[in-house]
Amino acid sequence: MLSLISNRSVVMNMSSLIVRNVDEHLVNRLKQLAARHGRSAEAEHRAILHASLMSTRRRSVAQVLSDMPNVGSDVDFARAQDSDAANVFD
């Protein structure tokens, strides 16, 4: 009972969003998804917005580079000297 009382004291400010001029095909797909998930089109719309906007995590360049697998030594990727490259085309 106490948990119910404490949950009631939490007030969340929610905004409304109106989307106009949505293609009818998209509306039908939204309704189909909603039916598959057992919720209203409005609830499905909220879930899609939440999933696409809140779950994305941007990574820095340093994070991306550090996650790259070790695929060889630096010698494997050494550039040929300009004089060596000139001889290739002679």
FIVO-262936 format. One record per residue: residue number from 1; y, x, z of N, C-alpha, C, O in turn. Coordinates in steps of 0.02 Angstrom, whole numbers, always signed. Atoms other than C-alpha are relative to their C-alpha. Layout:
<atoms>
<atom pos="NUM" n_yy="Y" n_xx="X" n_zz="Z" ca_yy="Y" ca_xx="X" ca_zz="Z" c_yy="Y" c_xx="X" c_zz="Z" o_yy="Y" o_xx="X" o_zz="Z"/>
...
</atoms>
This chain:
<atoms>
<atom pos="1" n_yy="-60" n_xx="+41" n_zz="+0" ca_yy="+0" ca_xx="+0" ca_zz="+0" c_yy="+62" c_xx="+43" c_zz="+0" o_yy="+111" o_xx="+28" o_zz="-34"/>
<atom pos="2" n_yy="-59" n_xx="-43" n_zz="-2" ca_yy="+120" ca_xx="+141" ca_zz="+40" c_yy="+14" c_xx="+31" c_zz="-68" o_yy="+72" o_xx="+40" o_zz="-86"/>
<atom pos="3" n_yy="-11" n_xx="-29" n_zz="+66" ca_yy="+93" ca_xx="+217" ca_zz="-132" c_yy="+34" c_xx="-50" c_zz="-46" o_yy="+74" o_xx="-31" o_zz="-88"/>
<atom pos="4" n_yy="-33" n_xx="+51" n_zz="+41" ca_yy="+143" ca_xx="+52" ca_zz="-212" c_yy="+74" c_xx="-5" c_zz="+18" o_yy="+116" o_xx="-13" o_zz="-27"/>
<atom pos="5" n_yy="-70" n_xx="+5" n_zz="-22" ca_yy="+302" ca_xx="+46" ca_zz="-109" c_yy="+39" c_xx="+61" c_zz="-25" o_yy="+95" o_xx="+54" o_zz="-48"/>
<atom pos="6" n_yy="-36" n_xx="-59" n_zz="+21" ca_yy="+347" ca_xx="+225" ca_zz="-149" c_yy="+9" c_xx="+2" c_zz="-76" o_yy="+60" o_xx="+28" o_zz="-100"/>
<atom pos="7" n_yy="-7" n_xx="+2" n_zz="+72" ca_yy="+316" ca_xx="+198" ca_zz="-335" c_yy="+55" c_xx="-48" c_zz="-22" o_yy="+86" o_xx="-37" o_zz="-74"/>
<atom pos="8" n_yy="-52" n_xx="+48" n_zz="+17" ca_yy="+435" ca_xx="+51" ca_zz="-336" c_yy="+70" c_xx="+31" c_zz="+7" o_yy="+117" o_xx="+8" o_zz="-25"/>
<atom pos="9" n_yy="-65" n_xx="-30" n_zz="-11" ca_yy="+576" ca_xx="+161" ca_zz="-276" c_yy="+20" c_xx="+47" c_zz="-57" o_yy="+78" o_xx="+67" o_zz="-62"/>
<atom pos="10" n_yy="-15" n_xx="-43" n_zz="+57" ca_yy="+564" ca_xx="+268" ca_zz="-434" c_yy="+31" c_xx="-43" c_zz="-54" o_yy="+0" o_xx="-89" o_zz="-80"/>
<atom pos="11" n_yy="-35" n_xx="+37" n_zz="+52" ca_yy="+692" ca_xx="+205" ca_zz="-558" c_yy="+10" c_xx="+47" c_zz="-59" o_yy="+39" o_xx="+100" o_zz="-53"/>
<atom pos="12" n_yy="-8" n_xx="-41" n_zz="+61" ca_yy="+684" ca_xx="+271" ca_zz="-735" c_yy="+47" c_xx="-36" c_zz="-47" o_yy="+38" o_xx="-95" o_zz="-62"/>
<atom pos="13" n_yy="-46" n_xx="+28" n_zz="+49" ca_yy="+826" ca_xx="+242" ca_zz="-854" c_yy="-32" c_xx="+6" c_zz="-69" o_yy="-48" o_xx="+62" o_zz="-91"/>
<atom pos="14" n_yy="+30" n_xx="+1" n_zz="+66" ca_yy="+754" ca_xx="+192" ca_zz="-1022" c_yy="+51" c_xx="-25" c_zz="-50" o_yy="+90" o_xx="-71" o_zz="-36"/>
<atom pos="15" n_yy="-45" n_xx="+21" n_zz="+54" ca_yy="+850" ca_xx="+176" ca_zz="-1184" c_yy="-40" c_xx="-39" c_zz="-52" o_yy="-101" o_xx="-34" o_zz="-56"/>
<atom pos="16" n_yy="+31" n_xx="+37" n_zz="+56" ca_yy="+815" ca_xx="+63" ca_zz="-1331" c_yy="+16" c_xx="+36" c_zz="-64" o_yy="+67" o_xx="+69" o_zz="-71"/>
<atom pos="17" n_yy="-8" n_xx="-31" n_zz="+65" ca_yy="+794" ca_xx="+123" ca_zz="-1508" c_yy="-18" c_xx="-51" c_zz="-53" o_yy="-72" o_xx="-80" o_zz="-52"/>
<atom pos="18" n_yy="+11" n_xx="+45" n_zz="+55" ca_yy="+811" ca_xx="+16" ca_zz="-1662" c_yy="-4" c_xx="+41" c_zz="-64" o_yy="+40" o_xx="+81" o_zz="-78"/>
<atom pos="19" n_yy="+9" n_xx="-36" n_zz="+63" ca_yy="+744" ca_xx="+83" ca_zz="-1826" c_yy="+4" c_xx="-51" c_zz="-56" o_yy="-37" o_xx="-97" o_zz="-60"/>
<atom pos="20" n_yy="-10" n_xx="+47" n_zz="+56" ca_yy="+806" ca_xx="-6" ca_zz="-1981" c_yy="-24" c_xx="+30" c_zz="-65" o_yy="-33" o_xx="+91" o_zz="-71"/>
<atom pos="21" n_yy="+18" n_xx="-20" n_zz="+68" ca_yy="+753" ca_xx="+0" ca_zz="-2163" c_yy="-63" c_xx="+43" c_zz="-3" o_yy="-66" o_xx="+93" o_zz="-38"/>
<atom pos="22" n_yy="+64" n_xx="-35" n_zz="+0" ca_yy="+576" ca_xx="+57" ca_zz="-2128" c_yy="-44" c_xx="-31" c_zz="-55" o_yy="-50" o_xx="-92" o_zz="-60"/>
<atom pos="23" n_yy="+43" n_xx="+22" n_zz="+54" ca_yy="+459" ca_xx="+47" ca_zz="-2277" c_yy="-56" c_xx="-44" c_zz="+29" o_yy="-85" o_xx="-29" o_zz="+81"/>
<atom pos="24" n_yy="+50" n_xx="+48" n_zz="-23" ca_yy="+338" ca_xx="-99" ca_zz="-2259" c_yy="-68" c_xx="+32" c_zz="+7" o_yy="-107" o_xx="+14" o_zz="+52"/>
<atom pos="25" n_yy="+64" n_xx="-36" n_zz="-5" ca_yy="+190" ca_xx="+16" ca_zz="-2290" c_yy="-5" c_xx="+37" c_zz="+66" o_yy="-58" o_xx="+37" o_zz="+98"/>
<atom pos="26" n_yy="+0" n_xx="-36" n_zz="-65" ca_yy="+240" ca_xx="+121" ca_zz="-2137" c_yy="-8" c_xx="-48" c_zz="+58" o_yy="-43" o_xx="-33" o_zz="+106"/>
<atom pos="27" n_yy="+5" n_xx="+50" n_zz="-53" ca_yy="+258" ca_xx="-35" ca_zz="-2031" c_yy="-73" c_xx="-23" c_zz="+5" o_yy="-100" o_xx="-31" o_zz="+60"/>
<atom pos="28" n_yy="+70" n_xx="+22" n_zz="-1" ca_yy="+83" ca_xx="-92" ca_zz="-2082" c_yy="-45" c_xx="+55" c_zz="+29" o_yy="-90" o_xx="+39" o_zz="+67"/>
<atom pos="29" n_yy="+40" n_xx="-56" n_zz="-27" ca_yy="+10" ca_xx="+81" ca_zz="-2044" c_yy="+10" c_xx="+5" c_zz="+76" o_yy="-38" o_xx="+17" o_zz="+112"/>
<atom pos="30" n_yy="-15" n_xx="-2" n_zz="-71" ca_yy="+96" ca_xx="+78" ca_zz="-1874" c_yy="-40" c_xx="-56" c_zz="+36" o_yy="-69" o_xx="-44" o_zz="+89"/>
<atom pos="31" n_yy="+36" n_xx="+56" n_zz="-30" ca_yy="+20" ca_xx="-92" ca_zz="-1837" c_yy="-75" c_xx="+12" c_zz="+1" o_yy="-109" o_xx="-6" o_zz="+48"/>
<atom pos="32" n_yy="+72" n_xx="-16" n_zz="+2" ca_yy="-153" ca_xx="-33" ca_zz="-1891" c_yy="-18" c_xx="+51" c_zz="+53" o_yy="-68" o_xx="+44" o_zz="+88"/>
<atom pos="33" n_yy="+12" n_xx="-50" n_zz="-52" ca_yy="-141" ca_xx="+120" ca_zz="-1779" c_yy="+3" c_xx="-31" c_zz="+69" o_yy="-39" o_xx="-17" o_zz="+113"/>
<atom pos="34" n_yy="-8" n_xx="+33" n_zz="-65" ca_yy="-81" ca_xx="+13" ca_zz="-1635" c_yy="-62" c_xx="-42" c_zz="+16" o_yy="-86" o_xx="-40" o_zz="+72"/>
<atom pos="35" n_yy="+59" n_xx="+42" n_zz="-11" ca_yy="-227" ca_xx="-107" ca_zz="-1657" c_yy="-60" c_xx="+44" c_zz="+17" o_yy="-100" o_xx="+26" o_zz="+61"/>
<atom pos="36" n_yy="+56" n_xx="-46" n_zz="-15" ca_yy="-350" ca_xx="+39" ca_zz="-1660" c_yy="+4" c_xx="+28" c_zz="+70" o_yy="-48" o_xx="+39" o_zz="+102"/>
<atom pos="37" n_yy="-9" n_xx="-28" n_zz="-67" ca_yy="-276" ca_xx="+105" ca_zz="-1498" c_yy="+7" c_xx="-53" c_zz="+53" o_yy="+15" o_xx="-38" o_zz="+112"/>
<atom pos="38" n_yy="-3" n_xx="+54" n_zz="-48" ca_yy="-269" ca_xx="-66" ca_zz="-1417" c_yy="+68" c_xx="-9" c_zz="+33" o_yy="+72" o_xx="-25" o_zz="+93"/>
<atom pos="39" n_yy="-67" n_xx="+9" n_zz="-29" ca_yy="-81" ca_xx="-73" ca_zz="-1393" c_yy="+46" c_xx="-31" c_zz="-52" o_yy="+28" o_xx="-38" o_zz="-111"/>
<atom pos="40" n_yy="-47" n_xx="+32" n_zz="+44" ca_yy="+71" ca_xx="-155" ca_zz="-1468" c_yy="+30" c_xx="+52" c_zz="-48" o_yy="+25" o_xx="+112" o_zz="-36"/>
<atom pos="41" n_yy="-33" n_xx="-45" n_zz="+48" ca_yy="+165" ca_xx="-83" ca_zz="-1618" c_yy="+56" c_xx="+38" c_zz="+36" o_yy="+68" o_xx="+97" o_zz="+21"/>
<atom pos="42" n_yy="-54" n_xx="-32" n_zz="-37" ca_yy="+309" ca_xx="-45" ca_zz="-1500" c_yy="-28" c_xx="+56" c_zz="+45" o_yy="+2" o_xx="+111" o_zz="+48"/>
<atom pos="43" n_yy="+31" n_xx="-51" n_zz="-42" ca_yy="+195" ca_xx="+50" ca_zz="-1380" c_yy="-26" c_xx="+58" c_zz="-43" o_yy="-21" o_xx="+116" o_zz="-23"/>
<atom pos="44" n_yy="+24" n_xx="-52" n_zz="+46" ca_yy="+118" ca_xx="+144" ca_zz="-1527" c_yy="+59" c_xx="+43" c_zz="-24" o_yy="+53" o_xx="+104" o_zz="-28"/>
<atom pos="45" n_yy="-61" n_xx="-36" n_zz="+21" ca_yy="+292" ca_xx="+190" ca_zz="-1588" c_yy="+24" c_xx="+47" c_zz="+55" o_yy="+42" o_xx="+105" o_zz="+40"/>
<atom pos="46" n_yy="-19" n_xx="-44" n_zz="-56" ca_yy="+335" ca_xx="+258" ca_zz="-1415" c_yy="-47" c_xx="+59" c_zz="+6" o_yy="-25" o_xx="+115" o_zz="+17"/>
<atom pos="47" n_yy="+49" n_xx="-53" n_zz="-7" ca_yy="+173" ca_xx="+358" ca_zz="-1410" c_yy="+9" c_xx="+52" c_zz="-56" o_yy="+4" o_xx="+112" o_zz="-43"/>
<atom pos="48" n_yy="-11" n_xx="-46" n_zz="+57" ca_yy="+206" ca_xx="+433" ca_zz="-1583" c_yy="+62" c_xx="+42" c_zz="+12" o_yy="+61" o_xx="+103" o_zz="+2"/>
<atom pos="49" n_yy="-62" n_xx="-37" n_zz="-14" ca_yy="+383" ca_xx="+481" ca_zz="-1535" c_yy="-11" c_xx="+51" c_zz="+55" o_yy="+11" o_xx="+109" o_zz="+50"/>
<atom pos="50" n_yy="+13" n_xx="-46" n_zz="-56" ca_yy="+325" ca_xx="+557" ca_zz="-1372" c_yy="-43" c_xx="+59" c_zz="-22" o_yy="-27" o_xx="+117" o_zz="-6"/>
<atom pos="51" n_yy="+45" n_xx="-54" n_zz="+23" ca_yy="+184" ca_xx="+656" ca_zz="-1454" c_yy="+36" c_xx="+49" c_zz="-46" o_yy="+25" o_xx="+109" o_zz="-42"/>
<atom pos="52" n_yy="-32" n_xx="-44" n_zz="+49" ca_yy="+294" ca_xx="+723" ca_zz="-1592" c_yy="+60" c_xx="+38" c_zz="+29" o_yy="+76" o_xx="+93" o_zz="+6"/>
<atom pos="53" n_yy="-61" n_xx="-32" n_zz="-26" ca_yy="+448" ca_xx="+765" ca_zz="-1488" c_yy="-10" c_xx="+37" c_zz="+65" o_yy="+26" o_xx="+85" o_zz="+79"/>
<atom pos="54" n_yy="+7" n_xx="-30" n_zz="-66" ca_yy="+383" ca_xx="+811" ca_zz="-1316" c_yy="-56" c_xx="+52" c_zz="+4" o_yy="-55" o_xx="+95" o_zz="+49"/>
<atom pos="55" n_yy="+56" n_xx="-45" n_zz="-7" ca_yy="+223" ca_xx="+906" ca_zz="-1350" c_yy="+7" c_xx="+64" c_zz="-42" o_yy="-35" o_xx="+108" o_zz="-38"/>
<atom pos="56" n_yy="-9" n_xx="-60" n_zz="+40" ca_yy="+291" ca_xx="+1034" ca_zz="-1472" c_yy="+28" c_xx="+56" c_zz="+44" o_yy="+73" o_xx="+45" o_zz="+85"/>
<atom pos="57" n_yy="-22" n_xx="-57" n_zz="-39" ca_yy="+314" ca_xx="+1205" ca_zz="-1399" c_yy="+17" c_xx="+56" c_zz="-48" o_yy="-26" o_xx="+81" o_zz="-84"/>
<atom pos="58" n_yy="-21" n_xx="-54" n_zz="+44" ca_yy="+415" ca_xx="+1333" ca_zz="-1493" c_yy="-16" c_xx="+66" c_zz="+32" o_yy="-7" o_xx="+76" o_zz="+92"/>
<atom pos="59" n_yy="+17" n_xx="-66" n_zz="-25" ca_yy="+358" ca_xx="+1512" ca_zz="-1478" c_yy="+49" c_xx="+50" c_zz="-30" o_yy="+73" o_xx="+42" o_zz="-86"/>
<atom pos="60" n_yy="-45" n_xx="-53" n_zz="+25" ca_yy="+466" ca_xx="+1666" ca_zz="-1495" c_yy="-38" c_xx="+43" c_zz="-49" o_yy="-99" o_xx="+42" o_zz="-53"/>
<atom pos="61" n_yy="+30" n_xx="-46" n_zz="+48" ca_yy="+435" ca_xx="+1794" ca_zz="-1630" c_yy="-45" c_xx="+50" c_zz="+37" o_yy="-99" o_xx="+66" o_zz="+14"/>
<atom pos="62" n_yy="+39" n_xx="-47" n_zz="-40" ca_yy="+374" ca_xx="+1914" ca_zz="-1495" c_yy="-67" c_xx="-30" c_zz="+20" o_yy="-118" o_xx="+4" o_zz="+19"/>
<atom pos="63" n_yy="+62" n_xx="+33" n_zz="-19" ca_yy="+244" ca_xx="+1786" ca_zz="-1438" c_yy="-47" c_xx="-6" c_zz="-60" o_yy="-107" o_xx="+5" o_zz="-54"/>
<atom pos="64" n_yy="+41" n_xx="+6" n_zz="+61" ca_yy="+183" ca_xx="+1757" ca_zz="-1616" c_yy="-30" c_xx="+67" c_zz="-17" o_yy="-90" o_xx="+72" o_zz="-32"/>
<atom pos="65" n_yy="+25" n_xx="-66" n_zz="+16" ca_yy="+169" ca_xx="+1943" ca_zz="-1648" c_yy="-52" c_xx="+24" c_zz="+50" o_yy="-101" o_xx="+56" o_zz="+30"/>
<atom pos="66" n_yy="+47" n_xx="-23" n_zz="-50" ca_yy="+80" ca_xx="+1977" ca_zz="-1485" c_yy="-67" c_xx="-37" c_zz="-4" o_yy="-118" o_xx="-12" o_zz="+19"/>
<atom pos="67" n_yy="+61" n_xx="+39" n_zz="+8" ca_yy="-48" ca_xx="+1841" ca_zz="-1526" c_yy="-40" c_xx="+20" c_zz="-63" o_yy="-96" o_xx="-4" o_zz="-73"/>
<atom pos="68" n_yy="+36" n_xx="-20" n_zz="+61" ca_yy="-95" ca_xx="+1923" ca_zz="-1692" c_yy="-58" c_xx="+46" c_zz="+18" o_yy="-52" o_xx="+88" o_zz="+62"/>
<atom pos="69" n_yy="+58" n_xx="-42" n_zz="-15" ca_yy="-267" ca_xx="+2001" ca_zz="-1692" c_yy="+9" c_xx="+72" c_zz="-24" o_yy="+48" o_xx="+84" o_zz="-71"/>
<atom pos="70" n_yy="-1" n_xx="-70" n_zz="+21" ca_yy="-291" ca_xx="+2188" ca_zz="-1705" c_yy="-47" c_xx="+6" c_zz="-60" o_yy="-107" o_xx="-2" o_zz="-54"/>
<atom pos="71" n_yy="+40" n_xx="-1" n_zz="+61" ca_yy="-349" ca_xx="+2210" ca_zz="-1885" c_yy="-8" c_xx="+71" c_zz="-29" o_yy="-35" o_xx="+78" o_zz="-85"/>
<atom pos="72" n_yy="+8" n_xx="-68" n_zz="+25" ca_yy="-344" ca_xx="+2399" ca_zz="-1905" c_yy="+51" c_xx="+46" c_zz="+32" o_yy="+92" o_xx="+25" o_zz="+73"/>
<atom pos="73" n_yy="-48" n_xx="-48" n_zz="-28" ca_yy="-249" ca_xx="+2555" ca_zz="-1865" c_yy="+61" c_xx="+4" c_zz="-46" o_yy="+60" o_xx="-21" o_zz="-102"/>
<atom pos="74" n_yy="-62" n_xx="-6" n_zz="+39" ca_yy="-74" ca_xx="+2596" ca_zz="-1925" c_yy="-11" c_xx="+38" c_zz="-65" o_yy="+23" o_xx="+26" o_zz="-114"/>
<atom pos="75" n_yy="+14" n_xx="-40" n_zz="+60" ca_yy="-146" ca_xx="+2721" ca_zz="-2049" c_yy="-24" c_xx="-45" c_zz="-57" o_yy="-10" o_xx="-31" o_zz="-115"/>
<atom pos="76" n_yy="+24" n_xx="+46" n_zz="+51" ca_yy="-230" ca_xx="+2577" ca_zz="-2141" c_yy="+57" c_xx="-33" c_zz="-39" o_yy="+48" o_xx="-55" o_zz="-95"/>
<atom pos="77" n_yy="-57" n_xx="+34" n_zz="+31" ca_yy="-58" ca_xx="+2506" ca_zz="-2179" c_yy="+56" c_xx="+48" c_zz="-18" o_yy="+112" o_xx="+26" o_zz="-30"/>
<atom pos="78" n_yy="-51" n_xx="-50" n_zz="+16" ca_yy="+35" ca_xx="+2667" ca_zz="-2216" c_yy="+23" c_xx="-9" c_zz="-73" o_yy="-18" o_xx="-23" o_zz="-117"/>
<atom pos="79" n_yy="-27" n_xx="+5" n_zz="+67" ca_yy="+149" ca_xx="+2662" ca_zz="-2368" c_yy="-11" c_xx="+66" c_zz="-37" o_yy="-9" o_xx="+119" o_zz="-7"/>
<atom pos="80" n_yy="+7" n_xx="-60" n_zz="+42" ca_yy="+118" ca_xx="+2783" ca_zz="-2511" c_yy="+70" c_xx="+30" c_zz="-8" o_yy="+119" o_xx="-7" o_zz="-14"/>
<atom pos="81" n_yy="-64" n_xx="-34" n_zz="+11" ca_yy="+257" ca_xx="+2912" ca_zz="-2532" c_yy="+24" c_xx="-15" c_zz="-71" o_yy="-16" o_xx="-29" o_zz="-116"/>
<atom pos="82" n_yy="-29" n_xx="+15" n_zz="+66" ca_yy="+375" ca_xx="+2885" ca_zz="-2678" c_yy="-30" c_xx="+46" c_zz="-54" o_yy="-43" o_xx="+22" o_zz="-110"/>
<atom pos="83" n_yy="+28" n_xx="-46" n_zz="+51" ca_yy="+306" ca_xx="+3040" ca_zz="-2767" c_yy="-71" c_xx="-20" c_zz="-17" o_yy="-91" o_xx="-14" o_zz="-75"/>
<atom pos="84" n_yy="+68" n_xx="+23" n_zz="+14" ca_yy="+128" ca_xx="+2973" ca_zz="-2749" c_yy="+1" c_xx="-62" c_zz="-43" o_yy="-41" o_xx="-70" o_zz="-88"/>
<atom pos="85" n_yy="-5" n_xx="+62" n_zz="+38" ca_yy="+180" ca_xx="+2804" ca_zz="-2817" c_yy="+21" c_xx="+14" c_zz="-72" o_yy="-3" o_xx="-19" o_zz="-118"/>
<atom pos="86" n_yy="-21" n_xx="-18" n_zz="+67" ca_yy="+265" ca_xx="+2886" ca_zz="-2967" c_yy="-59" c_xx="+26" c_zz="-40" o_yy="-64" o_xx="+11" o_zz="-100"/>
<atom pos="87" n_yy="+58" n_xx="-27" n_zz="+35" ca_yy="+103" ca_xx="+2977" ca_zz="-3011" c_yy="-49" c_xx="-55" c_zz="-21" o_yy="-85" o_xx="-47" o_zz="-71"/>
<atom pos="88" n_yy="+45" n_xx="+55" n_zz="+17" ca_yy="+7" ca_xx="+2813" ca_zz="-3012" c_yy="+19" c_xx="-31" c_zz="-67" o_yy="-25" o_xx="-51" o_zz="-105"/>
<atom pos="89" n_yy="-23" n_xx="+33" n_zz="+62" ca_yy="+113" ca_xx="+2746" ca_zz="-3155" c_yy="+6" c_xx="+48" c_zz="-58" o_yy="+22" o_xx="+26" o_zz="-113"/>
<atom pos="90" n_yy="-6" n_xx="-49" n_zz="+56" ca_yy="+112" ca_xx="+2907" ca_zz="-3260" c_yy="-59" c_xx="-4" c_zz="-45" o_yy="-63" o_xx="+33" o_zz="-94"/>
</atoms>
